[in-house]
């Protein structure tokens, strides 16, 4: 945590709406004239697409399994180092994953990465969007990891593994209902990777362990969670190709410290919102961007004002 160099992290998984979240924060930063450094989580994958596929295939041949959620394919150390360095000095190093779109811009083949580069000087905050902004992994090896109740304070000391969460000033969880996550994953495996239904099922079953160990615990450490819940039938995710649209979803917004928020005020300012408990409210799926503006813009303004 840093007064001079605040970090805002949005952590989530496929199907939750993290793209909408990033756009909402860009608009907040633009309106408040905040110079934010944008960091994407997939820049901290260990390997390019070709090497990743080789390692996954080799692990399967050896009777093991690795996934996009765990430390074998993600460099938690490098992410924690970036957060630590930025919180201390406003510096650090990052790189970007090359997609079909930005590969042409960088004149490099897709599937790899840009070179590591220093963060821009004189930024006001760092904004991270990806799957591991709140990762706390007490053991690198999932097979040795226990599942104790998550610590109430994400900044409590950890002596083993990674704790990127301790450096984050505002941690937002964007949480898909579990079948939304699998609908997105099934579509990716079958359409993008051309896997059969049987291969896709086996892959998802094996991924679930890492999802439980490295993704789910983050949502107990986040300051605010936006959980997307479908209001159409998704009981069998293999029957749905696209994730349900915004108008086919509701959002449960929960607060780790509700007394620090004007929850009843949020209800008045977000159309068709209503309280669903002392710590949470319910809003239509199409109101995510507006809700982020209402709830998060004042928090970000206070973080930046504390720098002065």
PEPEGI-V807432 format. One record per residue. N is the residue number from 1. D_FIRST is the distance of its C-alpha to the first C-alpha in Angstrom with 2 decimals. Layout:
n=N d_first=D_FIRST
n=N d_first=D_FIRST
This chain:
n=1 d_first=0.00
n=2 d_first=3.80
n=3 d_first=6.99
n=4 d_first=9.30
n=5 d_first=8.27
n=6 d_first=6.82
n=7 d_first=7.57
n=8 d_first=10.16
n=9 d_first=11.93
n=10 d_first=15.41
n=11 d_first=16.83
n=12 d_first=20.52
n=13 d_first=23.94
n=14 d_first=27.28
n=15 d_first=29.06
n=16 d_first=26.18
n=17 d_first=26.05
n=18 d_first=22.95
n=19 d_first=25.05
n=20 d_first=25.56
n=21 d_first=21.87
n=22 d_first=21.16
n=23 d_first=24.07
n=24 d_first=22.89
n=25 d_first=19.55
n=26 d_first=21.59
n=27 d_first=23.76
n=28 d_first=21.02
n=29 d_first=19.65
n=30 d_first=23.29
n=31 d_first=24.23
n=32 d_first=21.42
n=33 d_first=21.99
n=34 d_first=18.46
n=35 d_first=18.45
n=36 d_first=16.44
n=37 d_first=16.50
n=38 d_first=17.74
n=39 d_first=17.29
n=40 d_first=19.61
n=41 d_first=19.19
n=42 d_first=22.82
n=43 d_first=22.27
n=44 d_first=20.90
n=45 d_first=24.13
n=46 d_first=25.93
n=47 d_first=29.35
n=48 d_first=31.34
n=49 d_first=33.40
n=50 d_first=36.49
n=51 d_first=34.91
n=52 d_first=32.93
n=53 d_first=36.25
n=54 d_first=37.92
n=55 d_first=35.38
n=56 d_first=35.52
n=57 d_first=39.33
n=58 d_first=39.50
n=59 d_first=37.33
n=60 d_first=39.64
n=61 d_first=42.66
n=62 d_first=41.37
n=63 d_first=40.98
n=64 d_first=37.16
n=65 d_first=34.65
n=66 d_first=31.43
n=67 d_first=29.57
n=68 d_first=27.16
n=69 d_first=24.63
n=70 d_first=24.54
n=71 d_first=23.52
n=72 d_first=27.02
n=73 d_first=26.60
n=74 d_first=22.83
n=75 d_first=20.98
n=76 d_first=17.85
n=77 d_first=17.44
n=78 d_first=17.49
n=79 d_first=14.92
n=80 d_first=12.47
n=81 d_first=13.49
n=82 d_first=12.92
n=83 d_first=9.30
n=84 d_first=8.86
n=85 d_first=11.18
n=86 d_first=9.99
n=87 d_first=6.48
n=88 d_first=8.86
n=89 d_first=11.90
n=90 d_first=12.10
n=91 d_first=14.51
n=92 d_first=15.39
n=93 d_first=18.33
n=94 d_first=19.37
n=95 d_first=22.70
n=96 d_first=24.35
n=97 d_first=26.74
n=98 d_first=30.18
n=99 d_first=31.79
n=100 d_first=35.32
n=101 d_first=34.18
n=102 d_first=31.88
n=103 d_first=33.96
n=104 d_first=36.72
n=105 d_first=34.44
n=106 d_first=33.33
n=107 d_first=36.88
n=108 d_first=35.76
n=109 d_first=36.88
n=110 d_first=34.88
n=111 d_first=33.21
n=112 d_first=31.54
n=113 d_first=28.62
n=114 d_first=28.22
n=115 d_first=27.69
n=116 d_first=24.23
n=117 d_first=23.22
n=118 d_first=20.69
n=119 d_first=18.36
n=120 d_first=19.88
n=121 d_first=19.23
n=122 d_first=18.08
n=123 d_first=16.06
n=124 d_first=14.12
n=125 d_first=11.73
n=126 d_first=11.91
n=127 d_first=13.65
n=128 d_first=14.39
n=129 d_first=17.42
n=130 d_first=18.99
n=131 d_first=19.57
n=132 d_first=16.69
n=133 d_first=13.34
n=134 d_first=12.62
n=135 d_first=14.88
n=136 d_first=15.07
n=137 d_first=18.43
n=138 d_first=19.60
n=139 d_first=22.76
n=140 d_first=23.57
n=141 d_first=26.98
n=142 d_first=27.39
n=143 d_first=30.74
n=144 d_first=29.30
n=145 d_first=26.35
n=146 d_first=26.68
n=147 d_first=25.29
n=148 d_first=24.06
n=149 d_first=22.55
n=150 d_first=18.87
n=151 d_first=16.49
n=152 d_first=15.62
n=153 d_first=12.04
n=154 d_first=10.46
n=155 d_first=8.19
n=156 d_first=11.62
n=157 d_first=13.02
n=158 d_first=15.12
n=159 d_first=17.95
n=160 d_first=19.49
n=161 d_first=18.77
n=162 d_first=15.61
n=163 d_first=12.22
n=164 d_first=10.57
n=165 d_first=9.13
n=166 d_first=6.65
n=167 d_first=4.47
n=168 d_first=5.64
n=169 d_first=5.35
n=170 d_first=9.11
n=171 d_first=11.06
n=172 d_first=14.79
n=173 d_first=17.52
n=174 d_first=20.84
n=175 d_first=23.27
n=176 d_first=26.94
n=177 d_first=29.59
n=178 d_first=30.58
n=179 d_first=33.86
n=180 d_first=32.27
n=181 d_first=30.20
n=182 d_first=33.45
n=183 d_first=35.47
n=184 d_first=33.20
n=185 d_first=33.28
n=186 d_first=37.06
n=187 d_first=37.66
n=188 d_first=35.69
n=189 d_first=37.54
n=190 d_first=40.97
n=191 d_first=40.97
n=192 d_first=38.73
n=193 d_first=39.32
n=194 d_first=42.85
n=195 d_first=42.59
n=196 d_first=45.18
n=197 d_first=44.52
n=198 d_first=45.00
n=199 d_first=42.59
n=200 d_first=39.99
n=201 d_first=40.35
n=202 d_first=40.04
n=203 d_first=36.97
n=204 d_first=35.17
n=205 d_first=36.18
n=206 d_first=34.76
n=207 d_first=31.50
n=208 d_first=30.94
n=209 d_first=29.97
n=210 d_first=27.03
n=211 d_first=26.05
n=212 d_first=26.01
n=213 d_first=24.05
n=214 d_first=21.37
n=215 d_first=21.15
n=216 d_first=22.03
n=217 d_first=19.48
n=218 d_first=16.59
n=219 d_first=18.17
n=220 d_first=17.79
n=221 d_first=13.97
n=222 d_first=13.67
n=223 d_first=13.32
n=224 d_first=16.58
n=225 d_first=19.32
n=226 d_first=22.24
n=227 d_first=24.99
n=228 d_first=28.08
n=229 d_first=31.35
n=230 d_first=34.71
n=231 d_first=37.66
n=232 d_first=40.17
n=233 d_first=41.41
n=234 d_first=39.16
n=235 d_first=40.52
n=236 d_first=41.67
n=237 d_first=39.08
n=238 d_first=41.73
n=239 d_first=43.76
n=240 d_first=41.17
n=241 d_first=40.49
n=242 d_first=38.12
n=243 d_first=35.22
n=244 d_first=36.42
n=245 d_first=35.96
n=246 d_first=33.66
n=247 d_first=36.66
n=248 d_first=37.29
n=249 d_first=33.91
n=250 d_first=32.00
n=251 d_first=28.28
n=252 d_first=26.83
n=253 d_first=23.60
n=254 d_first=21.80
n=255 d_first=18.95
n=256 d_first=17.02
n=257 d_first=17.02
n=258 d_first=20.17
n=259 d_first=20.63
n=260 d_first=17.83
n=261 d_first=19.87
n=262 d_first=23.38
n=263 d_first=24.69
n=264 d_first=28.31
n=265 d_first=27.62
n=266 d_first=26.29
n=267 d_first=29.59
n=268 d_first=31.57
n=269 d_first=29.82
n=270 d_first=29.78
n=271 d_first=33.40
n=272 d_first=34.81
n=273 d_first=31.67
n=274 d_first=32.26
n=275 d_first=30.55
n=276 d_first=30.76
n=277 d_first=29.24
n=278 d_first=27.06
n=279 d_first=23.86
n=280 d_first=25.19
n=281 d_first=27.41
n=282 d_first=29.73
n=283 d_first=30.17
n=284 d_first=32.47
n=285 d_first=31.19
n=286 d_first=32.05
n=287 d_first=29.71
n=288 d_first=26.43
n=289 d_first=25.76
n=290 d_first=26.78
n=291 d_first=24.73
n=292 d_first=21.53
n=293 d_first=22.52
n=294 d_first=23.33
n=295 d_first=20.29
n=296 d_first=17.42
n=297 d_first=18.72
n=298 d_first=18.16
n=299 d_first=14.53
n=300 d_first=13.93
n=301 d_first=16.15
n=302 d_first=14.23
n=303 d_first=10.89
n=304 d_first=13.16
n=305 d_first=15.19
n=306 d_first=12.50
n=307 d_first=12.50
n=308 d_first=16.17
